Amino acid sequence: MSTPTCANQSMSYKPLSPPGNCRRQFLKTLGAALPAAALACQGPQVAAAPAATQTSAQGLPQIKLGRYSISRLICGANPFNAGSHLSVFVNYQMREYYTPEQILKTLRRCQQVGINCWQSSGGNIELYKRFVDEGGQMHYISLGTDNPQEIERLARGGCIAVAHHGEVTDSMFKAGKFDQIGDFLKRVHDAGLLAGISTHMPAVVEAAESKGWEFDFYMTCVYERHRSADELKKLLGYVPIPVGEVYLREDPPRMYKAVQQTKRPCLAFKILAAGRLSERKQGVEEAFREAFAGIKRSDGVIVGIYDRYSDQAAECAQLTLRYGS
């Protein structure tokens, strides 16, 4: 499998290849081990920090999000929620593996290697509270919509930030209802939380920058994976299968360009194209390298951890140390 197209390479508009072993061989032969310092537990820090990258006592680089210092590598939740974006069969495997107890175990491993932030949804806030009650020390960032009761529940549960759900954001943008997101951002701020916008579209970042809204960060998917059949046919000249999950090599450079044009922190996600770049360790390493080269020094990445077959928390932390420090 070829490596992803970099920003300075020519664009041929080809979908990415399907996955092979779904990260079973995820960097098995990656030589360098984590520094010993990166294996200590990392707790939340609330002291102000410069916008540029900082290094935690555990060795994993950190950025500033509001008054919080969070690791540049953030644990995502799609594998925990059995949302592989690969196939229903992989979803079944993830659901079988990730019991609440296993999720907690994986989170504790993430904390050990210096990851101090979990990005999920409102549905996992009770599990997060259990994690904290059992001694865990990580921040929690949630996706959400303009539901006052849900926002208040997240605030009571210890969440530090809520981003407007990317699927909803993009649907509202396409439907001409984007201005309504301003009310959501204000409601989140009123609850004492950091407010963000999640999206899969560079055009949304550009539009939000022009609104004059007060908000704190973006979550930016580097692949615009939900184009309609008509949009794909116009762009490619044909409609690939499956229509709902098409990942184009040319998408990351477009999103990284949008990320570079905003001063707000951006948390890039799906840098591995939902596992499609995980068939070989070279693809994983190149995706991390390209992501950290494409985002700002004040930005981070969100990566789903599926540690059924290897110590992915440590593997991803090693790549973050290599390319994000």
ABEGO torsion letter per residue (X at the ends): XBBBBBAABBBAGBBBBBBBAGGAABGAABABBBBAAAABBBBBBABBBBABBBBBAAGBBBBBBEABBBBABBBBAAAAAGBAGABAAAAAAAAAABBAAAAAAAAAAAAAAGBABBBBBAAAAAAAAAAAAAGBBBBBBBBBBBBAAAAAAAAAAGBABBBBBAAAAAAAAAAGAAAAAAAAAAAAAAAGBBBBBBBABAAAAAAAAAAGBBBABBBBBABBAABBAAAAAAAAGBBBOBAABBBBAAAAAAAAAAAAABABBBBBBGAAGGGAAAABAAAAAAAAAAAAAABBAABBBBBBBBAAABBAAAAAAAAAAAAAX
